[in-house]
Amino acid sequence: GGNNERTVGRLYDRLGDSDALDLRWFSRDGENTPDPSHASHAKYLSVDGQVVIIGSGNQDDQSWHNSREINVVVDGADLTSAWDAQTFEPAFELSVPALPPTD
């Protein structure tokens, strides 16, 4: 529950070391986060240089059972490397750090 900013704060609070976590906000220009109507809904997960999951579906029960979104899972080091270079790395370079809130 809650919004993304609250979740970022909870993750940093639980971890206790903000240097061990590198959360990022999507950005088109590397400086600003878009307003919600222009944000990205894409999800991308790359694991151990071997597996990629990419799509639009959130990782929760409601999305798995009720939403009409889709994710694709690919198992292969060559394709994972290519997709990381073409999809993840350019987006990460433009991302904006999601820092813990300063109260």
Secondary structure, 3 states (H helix, E strand, C coil): CCCHHHHHHHHHHHHCCHHHCCCEECCCCCCCCCCHHHCCCCEEEEECCCEEEEECCCCCHHHHHHCCCCEEEEECHHHHHHHHHHHHHHHHHHCEECCCCCC
